[in-house]
Amino acid sequence: QVQLVESGGGLVQPGGSLRLSCAASGFRFSNYIMTWYRQPPGKERELVAGITNGHSTNYADSVKGRFTISRDNAKNTVYLQMNSLKLENTAMYYCNAQQFLNNFWGQGTQVTVSS
């Protein structure tokens, strides 16, 4: 069955870095647009970064220059490198896979930025 499993979240100080991973299975990963979303406490889910099957990327303005999304189709994994983390980056981070009407979500990984 389809699975998206996020990992790499945790507690980090402001200015620190984390690398999130999302391991996919059960579908043809290389054909899908992969996107990271996040949901801060008490707020709606928002797009963080996306990468197409052609490796084109897009980012939320708030993370440009600090976050980098990448994918390894051989490993069926998408990554989110997060640098210079800020307090407001605290959120549950979710991985999404989308192709046409297919839309899959992971369970999320918590990122907490705190001093």
DSSP file with accessible surface (Angstrom, degrees, kcal/mol):
  #  RESIDUE AA STRUCTURE BP1 BP2  ACC     N-H-->O    O-->H-N    N-H-->O    O-->H-N    TCO  KAPPA ALPHA  PHI   PSI    X-CA   Y-CA   Z-CA
    1    1 A Q              0   0  179      0, 0.0     2,-0.2     0, 0.0    26,-0.1   0.000 360.0 360.0 360.0 166.3    0.0    0.0    0.0
    2    2 A V        +     0   0   55     24,-0.2     2,-0.4    22,-0.1    24,-0.2  -0.456 360.0 175.4 -70.2 132.1    1.0    3.6   -0.3
    3    3 A Q  E     -A   25   0A  94     22,-2.5    22,-2.1    -2,-0.2     2,-0.4  -0.997  20.9-176.1-139.7 138.3    3.2    5.0    2.4
    4    4 A L  E     -A   24   0A  12     -2,-0.4   103,-0.7   101,-0.3     2,-0.6  -0.986  14.0-172.5-127.0 118.9    4.9    8.2    3.1
    5    5 A V  E     -A   23   0A  75     18,-2.4    18,-2.5    -2,-0.4     2,-0.2  -0.941   5.5-159.8-120.6 111.8    7.1    8.2    6.2
    6    6 A E  E     +A   22   0A  17     -2,-0.6     2,-0.3    16,-0.2    16,-0.2  -0.589  17.9 163.4 -87.0 150.1    8.6   11.4    7.4
    7    7 A S  E     +A   21   0A  63     14,-2.3    14,-2.6    -2,-0.2   102,-0.1  -0.955  38.5  69.9-154.0 168.0   11.6   11.5    9.7
    8    8 A G        +     0   0   36      1,-0.3    11,-0.3    -2,-0.3    14,-0.1   0.347  62.5 131.2 103.3  -5.6   14.3   13.9   10.9
    9    9 A G        +     0   0   29     12,-0.1     2,-0.3     9,-0.1    -1,-0.3  -0.173  23.3 118.0 -71.8 172.5   12.2   16.3   13.0
   10   10 A G  E     -d  111   0B  29    100,-0.8   102,-2.9    99,-0.1     2,-0.5  -0.986  62.0 -44.2 162.3-165.8   13.1   17.3   16.5
   11   11 A L  E     +d  112   0B 131     -2,-0.3     2,-0.3   100,-0.2   102,-0.2  -0.840  55.2 167.3 -99.0 129.6   14.0   20.1   18.8
   12   12 A V  E     -d  113   0B  21    100,-2.7   102,-2.3    -2,-0.5     3,-0.1  -0.983  32.7-115.2-142.1 150.3   16.5   22.7   17.6
   13   13 A Q    >   -     0   0  134     -2,-0.3     3,-2.4   100,-0.2    72,-0.2  -0.476  50.0 -81.1 -80.2 155.8   17.7   26.1   18.7
   14   14 A P  T 3  S+     0   0   59      0, 0.0    72,-0.2     0, 0.0    -1,-0.1  -0.298 121.2  27.8 -54.6 137.5   17.1   29.2   16.6
   15   15 A G  T 3  S+     0   0   53     70,-3.4    69,-0.7     1,-0.3    71,-0.1   0.264 100.1 118.3  89.9  -9.7   19.7   29.4   13.8
   16   16 A G    <   -     0   0   20     -3,-2.4    69,-2.4    69,-0.2     2,-0.3  -0.088  56.0-123.7 -82.6-176.8   20.2   25.7   13.8
   17   17 A S        -     0   0   62     66,-0.2     2,-0.3    67,-0.2    66,-0.2  -0.930  20.4-179.7-131.1 152.5   19.6   23.2   11.0
   18   18 A L  E     - B   0  82A  33     64,-2.2    64,-3.3    -2,-0.3     2,-0.5  -0.979  16.7-146.6-143.6 152.7   17.5   20.0   10.4
   19   19 A R  E     - B   0  81A 128     -2,-0.3     2,-0.3   -11,-0.3    62,-0.2  -0.973  15.8-159.7-122.9 115.0   17.2   17.7    7.5
   20   20 A L  E     - B   0  80A   0     60,-2.9    60,-2.3    -2,-0.5     2,-0.3  -0.693   5.7-163.5 -90.3 146.7   13.8   16.1    7.0
   21   21 A S  E     -AB   7  79A  27    -14,-2.6   -14,-2.3    -2,-0.3     2,-0.4  -0.947   9.2-164.1-127.1 150.1   13.3   12.9    5.0
   22   22 A a  E     -AB   6  78A   0     56,-2.1    56,-2.0    -2,-0.3     2,-0.5  -0.934   9.2-159.3-135.5 110.6   10.2   11.4    3.5
   23   23 A A  E     -AB   5  77A  47    -18,-2.5   -18,-2.4    -2,-0.4     2,-0.3  -0.803  12.9-160.1 -93.9 126.7   10.5    7.8    2.4
   24   24 A A  E     +A    4   0A   9     52,-3.2     2,-0.3    -2,-0.5   -20,-0.2  -0.789  16.5 163.2-110.0 149.4    7.9    6.7   -0.1
   25   25 A S  E     +A    3   0A  46    -22,-2.1   -22,-2.5    -2,-0.3     3,-0.1  -0.982  49.9  47.5-155.6 158.8    6.6    3.3   -1.1
   26   26 A G  S    S+     0   0   55     -2,-0.3     2,-0.3   -24,-0.2   -24,-0.2   0.476 101.4  57.8  89.9   3.1    3.6    1.8   -2.9
   27   27 A F  S    S-     0   0   28    -24,-0.1     2,-1.7   -26,-0.1    -1,-0.2  -0.965  99.0 -83.3-155.0 168.2    3.6    4.0   -5.9
   28   28 A R    >   -     0   0  178     -2,-0.3     3,-1.9     1,-0.2     4,-0.4  -0.567  45.5-172.7 -80.2  88.0    5.9    5.2   -8.8
   29   29 A F  G >  S+     0   0    2     -2,-1.7     3,-2.0     1,-0.3    -1,-0.2   0.832  74.4  62.7 -51.2 -43.8    7.7    7.9   -6.9
   30   30 A S  G 3  S+     0   0   45      1,-0.3    -1,-0.3    43,-0.2    43,-0.1   0.708 100.5  54.7 -63.6 -19.0    9.6    9.3   -9.8
   31   31 A N  G <  S+     0   0   58     -3,-1.9     2,-0.3     2,-0.1    -1,-0.3   0.550  95.1  88.8 -88.3  -8.6    6.4   10.3  -11.5
   32   32 A Y  S <  S-     0   0   12     -3,-2.0     2,-0.5    -4,-0.4    67,-0.2  -0.661  75.0-124.6-101.0 146.6    5.0   12.3   -8.7
   33   33 A I  E     -E   98   0B  60     65,-2.7    65,-2.4    -2,-0.3     2,-0.5  -0.728  32.3-152.5 -77.1 130.2    5.3   15.9   -7.6
   34   34 A M  E     +EF  97  51B   0     17,-2.6    17,-2.9    -2,-0.5     2,-0.4  -0.917  16.7 179.4-112.6 134.8    6.6   15.9   -4.0
   35   35 A T  E     -EF  96  50B  10     61,-2.6    61,-2.6    -2,-0.5     2,-0.5  -0.988  22.5-143.1-138.2 141.0    5.8   18.7   -1.6
   36   36 A W  E     +EF  95  49B   0     13,-3.4    12,-3.0    -2,-0.4    13,-1.7  -0.912  24.3 179.0 -99.8 131.7    6.6   19.6    1.9
   37   37 A Y  E     -EF  94  47B  57     57,-2.9    57,-2.9    -2,-0.5     2,-0.3  -0.824   8.5-158.7-120.0 164.6    3.8   21.3    3.9
   38   38 A R  E     -EF  93  46B   9      8,-2.5     8,-3.0    -2,-0.3    55,-0.2  -0.987   9.8-156.9-143.4 154.8    3.7   22.5    7.5
   39   39 A Q  E     -E   92   0B  69     53,-2.3    53,-2.0    -2,-0.3     6,-0.2  -0.909  14.9-154.4-133.0 102.2    1.1   23.3   10.0
   40   40 A P    >   -     0   0   12      0, 0.0     3,-2.2     0, 0.0    51,-0.2  -0.348  45.2 -73.4 -68.2 159.9    2.1   25.6   12.9
   41   41 A P  T 3  S+     0   0  101      0, 0.0     3,-0.1     0, 0.0    49,-0.0  -0.294 118.5   2.0 -56.6 127.4    0.2   25.3   16.1
   42   42 A G  T 3  S+     0   0   92      1,-0.2     2,-0.2    -3,-0.1    -3,-0.0   0.555 115.5  98.4  75.2   7.7   -3.3   26.8   15.7
   43   43 A K  S <  S-     0   0  139     -3,-2.2    -1,-0.2     1,-0.1     2,-0.1  -0.755  76.1 -93.4-123.6 171.9   -2.8   27.7   12.1
   44   44 A E        -     0   0  166     -2,-0.2     2,-0.1     1,-0.1    -6,-0.1  -0.416  48.4 -91.4 -82.1 159.3   -3.7   26.2    8.7
   45   45 A R        -     0   0   92     -6,-0.2     2,-0.3    -2,-0.1    -6,-0.2  -0.446  49.1-170.3 -67.9 140.6   -1.4   23.9    6.7
   46   46 A E  E     -F   38   0B  80     -8,-3.0    -8,-2.5    -2,-0.1     2,-0.2  -0.961  26.0-102.5-136.8 151.9    0.8   25.8    4.3
   47   47 A L  E     +F   37   0B  62     -2,-0.3   -10,-0.3   -10,-0.2     3,-0.1  -0.510  32.9 173.5 -72.9 136.9    3.1   24.9    1.5
   48   48 A V  E     -     0   0B   0    -12,-3.0    12,-2.6     1,-0.4     2,-0.3   0.781  62.2 -23.5-105.1 -55.0    6.8   25.0    2.3
   49   49 A A  E     -FG  36  59B   0    -13,-1.7   -13,-3.4    10,-0.2    -1,-0.4  -0.978  54.2-162.4-161.1 148.3    8.6   23.7   -0.8
   50   50 A G  E     -FG  35  58B   0      8,-2.5     8,-1.9    -2,-0.3     2,-0.4  -0.947   2.0-164.5-135.6 156.5    7.8   21.4   -3.8
   51   51 A I  E     -FG  34  57B   4    -17,-2.9   -17,-2.6    -2,-0.3     6,-0.2  -0.992  14.1-142.8-142.6 132.6    9.8   19.5   -6.4
   52   52 A T    >   -     0   0   39      4,-2.6     3,-2.0    -2,-0.4   -19,-0.1  -0.286  35.7 -99.3 -85.7 176.0    8.6   18.1   -9.7
   53   53 A N  T 3  S+     0   0   83      1,-0.3    -1,-0.1   -22,-0.2   -21,-0.1   0.722 128.0  55.7 -69.1 -16.2    9.6   14.9  -11.3
   54   54 A G  T 3  S-     0   0   53      2,-0.1    -1,-0.3   -23,-0.1     3,-0.1   0.271 121.2-111.1 -95.2   9.9   11.9   17.0  -13.5
   55   55 A H    <   +     0   0   98     -3,-2.0     2,-0.3     1,-0.3    -2,-0.1   0.625  66.5 148.8  71.5  15.5   13.5   18.5  -10.3
   56   56 A S        -     0   0   77      1,-0.0    -4,-2.6     2,-0.0     2,-0.3  -0.614  31.7-155.8 -73.2 144.0   12.1   21.9  -10.8
   57   57 A T  E     -G   51   0B  67     -2,-0.3     2,-0.3    -6,-0.2    -6,-0.2  -0.840  19.2-172.8-125.1 156.0   11.5   23.5   -7.3
   58   58 A N  E     -G   50   0B  81     -8,-1.9    -8,-2.5    -2,-0.3     2,-0.3  -0.984   9.6-165.4-144.2 152.2    9.4   26.1   -5.7
   59   59 A Y  E     -G   49   0B  50     -2,-0.3   -10,-0.2   -10,-0.2     2,-0.1  -0.970  28.8-105.0-136.5 150.1    9.5   27.6   -2.3
   60   60 A A    >>  -     0   0   24    -12,-2.6     3,-1.8    -2,-0.3     4,-0.9  -0.468  40.2-118.5 -65.0 144.7    7.4   29.7    0.1
   61   61 A D  G >4 S+     0   0  131      1,-0.3     3,-0.6     2,-0.2    -1,-0.1   0.855 111.1  62.6 -56.7 -34.4    8.8   33.2    0.2
   62   62 A S  G 34 S+     0   0   66      1,-0.2    -1,-0.3     3,-0.0   -14,-0.0   0.665 110.5  37.1 -69.4 -15.9    9.5   32.8    3.9
   63   63 A V  G X> S+     0   0    0     -3,-1.8     3,-2.4   -15,-0.2     4,-2.3   0.474  81.4 126.9-114.7  -4.9   11.9   30.0    3.4
   64   64 A K  T << S+     0   0  119     -4,-0.9     4,-0.1    -3,-0.6    -3,-0.0  -0.288  80.9  15.8 -57.9 133.8   13.7   31.0    0.2
   65   65 A G  T 34 S+     0   0   88      2,-0.4    -1,-0.3     1,-0.1     3,-0.1   0.273 126.2  58.6  86.3 -11.8   17.4   31.0    0.7
   66   66 A R  T <4 S+     0   0   29     -3,-2.4    17,-2.0     1,-0.2     2,-0.4   0.679  98.6  51.9-116.2 -33.6   17.2   28.9    3.9
   67   67 A F  E  <  -C   82   0A   3     -4,-2.3    -2,-0.4    15,-0.2     2,-0.4  -0.845  60.2-166.8-109.9 146.4   15.4   25.7    2.9
   68   68 A T  E     -C   81   0A  74     13,-2.6    13,-3.1    -2,-0.4     2,-0.4  -0.990   4.9-158.0-134.3 126.1   16.3   23.3    0.1
   69   69 A I  E     +C   80   0A   5     -2,-0.4     2,-0.3    11,-0.2    11,-0.2  -0.806  21.2 162.6-100.0 142.1   14.2   20.6   -1.2
   70   70 A S  E     -C   79   0A  49      9,-1.7     9,-3.1    -2,-0.4     2,-0.3  -0.959  20.1-149.2-149.7 165.4   15.7   17.6   -3.1
   71   71 A R  E     -C   78   0A  16     -2,-0.3     2,-0.5     7,-0.2     7,-0.2  -0.991   9.1-156.7-141.0 150.6   14.7   14.1   -4.2
   72   72 A D  E >>> -C   77   0A  52      5,-3.1     5,-1.9    -2,-0.3     3,-0.8  -0.921   8.2-172.4-125.0 100.1   16.5   10.9   -4.8
   73   73 A N  T 345S+     0   0   47     -2,-0.5     3,-0.4     1,-0.3   -43,-0.2   0.783  84.5  60.7 -67.5 -26.0   14.4    8.8   -7.1
   74   74 A A  T 345S+     0   0   97      1,-0.2    -1,-0.3    -3,-0.1    -2,-0.0   0.811 114.7  35.4 -68.8 -27.6   16.6    5.8   -6.7
   75   75 A K  T <45S-     0   0  139     -3,-0.8    -1,-0.2     2,-0.2   -51,-0.2   0.357 104.7-127.3-104.7   1.5   15.8    5.8   -3.0
   76   76 A N  T  <5 +     0   0   60     -4,-0.6   -52,-3.2    -3,-0.4     2,-0.4   0.908  67.6 130.0  52.6  45.2   12.2    7.0   -3.3
   77   77 A T  E   < -BC  23  72A  16     -5,-1.9    -5,-3.1   -54,-0.2     2,-0.4  -0.986  46.0-161.0-136.1 140.1   13.0    9.7   -0.9
   78   78 A V  E     -BC  22  71A   0    -56,-2.0   -56,-2.1    -2,-0.4     2,-0.3  -0.929  17.0-158.4-117.3 145.1   12.4   13.5   -0.8
   79   79 A Y  E     -BC  21  70A  26     -9,-3.1    -9,-1.7    -2,-0.4     2,-0.4  -0.849  14.7-159.3-122.1 156.4   14.4   15.7    1.6
   80   80 A L  E     -BC  20  69A   0    -60,-2.3   -60,-2.9    -2,-0.3     2,-0.6  -0.905   9.9-161.9-136.0 107.6   14.0   19.1    3.1
   81   81 A Q  E     -BC  19  68A  61    -13,-3.1   -13,-2.6    -2,-0.4     2,-0.6  -0.813  11.4-167.0 -87.3 122.3   17.2   20.7    4.3
   82   82 A M  E     +BC  18  67A   0    -64,-3.3   -64,-2.2    -2,-0.6     2,-0.3  -0.955   9.8 175.0-118.4 116.0   16.3   23.5    6.7
   83   83 A N        +     0   0   57    -17,-2.0   -66,-0.2    -2,-0.6   -67,-0.2  -0.767  59.9  22.5-115.3 162.8   19.0   26.0    7.8
   84   84 A S  S    S-     0   0   67    -69,-0.7    -1,-0.2    -2,-0.3   -68,-0.2   0.910  84.1-159.5  49.5  50.2   18.8   29.2    9.9
   85   85 A L        -     0   0    3    -69,-2.4   -70,-3.4    -3,-0.2     2,-0.3  -0.270   5.2-154.2 -66.0 146.0   15.7   28.0   11.6
   86   86 A K    >   -     0   0   87    -72,-0.2     3,-2.2   -71,-0.1     4,-0.2  -0.792  29.6-107.9-118.3 161.4   13.5   30.5   13.3
   87   87 A L  G >  S+     0   0   98     -2,-0.3     3,-1.7     1,-0.3    26,-0.4   0.877 118.3  59.4 -54.2 -38.2   11.0   30.2   16.1
   88   88 A E  G 3  S+     0   0  125      1,-0.3    -1,-0.3   -48,-0.0    -3,-0.0   0.500  87.8  74.3 -75.2  -2.6    8.2   30.6   13.7
   89   89 A N  G <   +     0   0    2     -3,-2.2    -1,-0.3     2,-0.0     2,-0.2   0.482  66.0 121.2 -84.3  -2.6    9.3   27.5   11.8
   90   90 A T    <   +     0   0   29     -3,-1.7     2,-0.3    -4,-0.2    22,-0.2  -0.451  42.0 111.0 -61.6 124.4    7.9   25.4   14.6
   91   91 A A  E    S- H   0 111B   0     20,-2.2    20,-2.8    -2,-0.2     2,-0.5  -0.969  74.1 -83.6-175.8 168.9    5.3   23.2   13.1
   92   92 A M  E     -EH  39 110B  54    -53,-2.0   -53,-2.3    -2,-0.3     2,-0.5  -0.852  47.1-147.0 -88.1 128.0    4.3   19.7   12.1
   93   93 A Y  E     -EH  38 109B   0     16,-2.9    16,-2.2    -2,-0.5     2,-0.4  -0.875  14.9-166.6-104.6 129.8    5.9   19.1    8.7
   94   94 A Y  E     -E   37   0B  35    -57,-2.9   -57,-2.9    -2,-0.5     2,-0.4  -0.899  14.1-140.0-119.3 146.1    4.1   16.8    6.2
   95   95 A a  E     -E   36   0B   0     -2,-0.4    11,-2.0   -59,-0.2     2,-0.4  -0.810  21.3-168.9-100.7 139.1    5.2   15.2    3.0
   96   96 A N  E     -EI  35 105B   4    -61,-2.6   -61,-2.6    -2,-0.4     2,-0.4  -0.990  11.1-163.0-132.1 140.8    2.8   15.1    0.1
   97   97 A A  E     +EI  34 104B   0      7,-2.3     7,-2.9    -2,-0.4     2,-0.4  -0.983  16.7 179.5-121.3 131.8    2.8   13.2   -3.2
   98   98 A Q  E     +EI  33 103B  62    -65,-2.4   -65,-2.7    -2,-0.4     2,-0.3  -0.994  17.3 156.4-140.3 133.6    0.6   14.3   -6.1
   99   99 A Q  E >  S- I   0 102B  45      3,-2.3     3,-2.6    -2,-0.4     2,-0.1  -0.846  71.9 -50.0-152.9 118.5    0.0   13.2   -9.6
  100  100 A F  T 3  S-     0   0  168     -2,-0.3    -1,-0.1     1,-0.3   -68,-0.0  -0.347 126.5 -14.3  52.5-120.8   -3.3   13.9  -11.4
  101  101 A L  T 3  S+     0   0  172     -2,-0.1     2,-0.4    -3,-0.1    -1,-0.3   0.501 114.8 101.9 -89.6  -3.0   -6.0   12.9   -9.0
  102  102 A N  E <   +I   99   0B  73     -3,-2.6    -3,-2.3     2,-0.0     2,-0.4  -0.688  44.5 169.3 -83.8 130.7   -3.7   10.9   -6.8
  103  103 A N  E     -I   98   0B  83     -2,-0.4     2,-0.4    -5,-0.2    -5,-0.2  -0.921   7.0-177.5-147.5 111.0   -2.8   12.8   -3.6
  104  104 A F  E     -I   97   0B  48     -7,-2.9    -7,-2.3    -2,-0.4     2,-0.3  -0.891   5.3-163.2-117.9 147.1   -1.0   11.1   -0.7
  105  105 A W  E     -I   96   0B  96     -2,-0.4  -101,-0.3    -9,-0.2    -9,-0.2  -0.940  10.4-139.8-128.1 147.3    0.0   12.4    2.7
  106  106 A G        -     0   0    5    -11,-2.0  -101,-0.2    -2,-0.3     3,-0.1  -0.341  32.2-107.2 -89.2-179.8    2.4   11.2    5.4
  107  107 A Q        -     0   0  168   -103,-0.7  -102,-0.1     1,-0.2   -13,-0.1   0.620  61.3-120.5 -86.6 -15.2    1.7   11.4    9.1
  108  108 A G        -     0   0   19   -104,-0.2     2,-0.4   -13,-0.1   -14,-0.2   0.019  11.2-118.4  98.4 157.3    4.1   14.2    9.7
  109  109 A T  E     - H   0  93B  20    -16,-2.2   -16,-2.9  -102,-0.1     2,-0.4  -0.998  28.3-122.2-136.0 134.9    7.2   15.0   11.8
  110  110 A Q  E     - H   0  92B  77     -2,-0.4  -100,-0.8   -18,-0.2     2,-0.5  -0.614  21.8-169.7 -84.0 131.2    7.4   17.6   14.4
  111  111 A V  E     -dH  10  91B   0    -20,-2.8   -20,-2.2    -2,-0.4     2,-0.5  -0.986   5.2-175.2-117.1 123.5    9.9   20.4   14.2
  112  112 A T  E     -d   11   0B  48   -102,-2.9  -100,-2.7    -2,-0.5     2,-0.6  -0.983   8.1-166.0-123.3 120.9   10.3   22.6   17.3
  113  113 A V  E     +d   12   0B   5     -2,-0.5     2,-0.3   -26,-0.4  -100,-0.2  -0.936  30.6 142.5-106.7 115.6   12.5   25.6   17.3
  114  114 A S              0   0   59   -102,-2.3    -2,-0.1    -2,-0.6   -28,-0.0  -0.994 360.0 360.0-154.8 146.1   13.2   26.9   20.7
  115  115 A S              0   0  127     -2,-0.3  -102,-0.1  -102,-0.2    -1,-0.1   0.436 360.0 360.0 -94.1 360.0   15.9   28.4   22.8
